[in-house]
Amino acid sequence: MSVVRESDLIGIGKKFQIETDAGDNMVVVIHDDGRRELYRHDEEDNETRCVMTLSDEESRQLAGIIGGLSYKPKALETIEVALDDLRIEWYKVGPSSDGVNKSIGELNVRQKTGASIIAAIKDKETKINPGPDYVIEPGDTLVIAGKAKHIKLLKELLV
C-alpha cells in the first residue's frame, strides 16, 4: 500500500505527498479554486517538477478513468473492492432482467435495497451517478456501491 501524507497549505489548499509501492514520489496540490497540480519528484536531479495542471472537471474525469469507471481490465471484471463494510461491484445487466427498461427511480433502488448505483456504463459511454430517471437497458454495466447484503438485494431486484 502506498504512503500518503496530507498537509494544509494556508491560503492555497491541501497538499498530498504520495510514495507508491513502485518507489515513485508524487505530490498533488488541490487549490481552493478547484485546480489540481500534479508534481513528480525526479531522484536524478533531486527536483520536484509540475507535470500537469487540471481543472476541477478534468480532475474528476481523470479520477473516473483511473478508478476504472471508463474501462475495466478484463481480469478485474469479477473482482470486488472491499473497504471495511463498503463494497463496489460491477454488474452486467442481462437482456431478460426484471430491471430492464425501468428507471432507477421506478425500481426504488436505494429505498428497497440500501445500495447505490454510482455509475452506468453503456458501450463506451459512462454516466457517473445516474439519477432516478436513468433507464436501465440490456448490456449496461452498473457500478454498485453498498454493504454486501445491500448489493445482493439490488442484484435480486435486477434479475
Residue pairs with C-beta under 8 A, 6 or more apart in sequence:
1 21
2 18
2 19
2 20
2 21
3 18
3 19
4 16
4 17
4 18
4 19
5 16
5 17
6 14
6 15
6 16
6 17
7 14
7 15
7 17
8 14
8 15
9 15
9 29
11 32
12 29
12 31
12 32
13 29
13 30
13 31
13 32
14 29
14 30
15 27
15 28
15 29
15 30
16 27
16 28
16 29
16 30
17 25
17 26
17 27
18 25
18 26
18 27
18 28
19 25
20 26
24 40
24 41
25 40
25 41
25 43
25 48
26 38
26 39
26 40
26 41
27 38
27 39
27 40
27 41
27 48
28 36
28 37
28 38
28 39
29 36
29 37
29 39
30 36
31 37
34 55
34 56
34 59
35 53
35 54
35 55
35 56
36 53
36 54
36 55
36 56
36 58
36 59
37 50
37 52
37 53
37 54
38 50
38 51
38 52
38 53
38 54
39 48
39 49
39 50
39 51
40 48
40 49
40 51
41 47
41 48
42 48
42 49
54 62
64 70
64 119
64 126
64 128
65 71
68 76
69 119
69 121
69 126
69 128
69 143
70 121
70 124
70 126
72 90
72 141
77 90
80 87
80 88
80 89
81 87
81 88
81 89
85 147
85 148
86 145
86 146
86 147
87 145
87 146
87 147
87 148
87 151
88 118
88 143
88 144
88 145
89 143
89 144
89 151
90 141
90 142
90 143
90 144
91 141
91 142
91 144
91 154
91 155
91 158
92 139
92 140
92 141
93 99
93 100
93 136
93 137
93 138
93 139
93 140
93 141
93 142
93 158
94 100
94 138
94 159
95 138
95 139
97 136
97 138
97 158
97 159
98 157
98 158
98 159
99 107
99 136
99 157
99 158
99 159
100 136
100 137
100 138
101 135
101 136
101 137
102 135
102 136
103 132
103 133
103 134
103 135
103 136
104 117
104 130
104 131
104 132
104 133
104 134
104 136
105 131
105 132
105 133
107 136
107 157
107 158
109 115
109 116
109 117
109 154
109 157
110 116
112 153
112 157
113 146
113 150
113 151
113 153
113 154
113 157
114 146
114 147
114 149
114 150
114 153
115 144
115 145
115 146
115 147
115 150
115 151
115 153
115 154
116 144
116 145
116 146
117 130
117 134
117 142
117 143
117 144
117 154
118 128
118 129
118 143
118 144
118 145
119 126
119 127
119 128
119 129
119 130
119 142
119 143
120 126
120 127
120 130
120 134
120 136
120 140
120 141
120 142
120 143
121 127
121 140
121 141
121 142
121 143
122 137
122 139
122 140
122 141
123 139
127 134
136 142
136 158
142 158
144 151
144 154
144 155
146 154
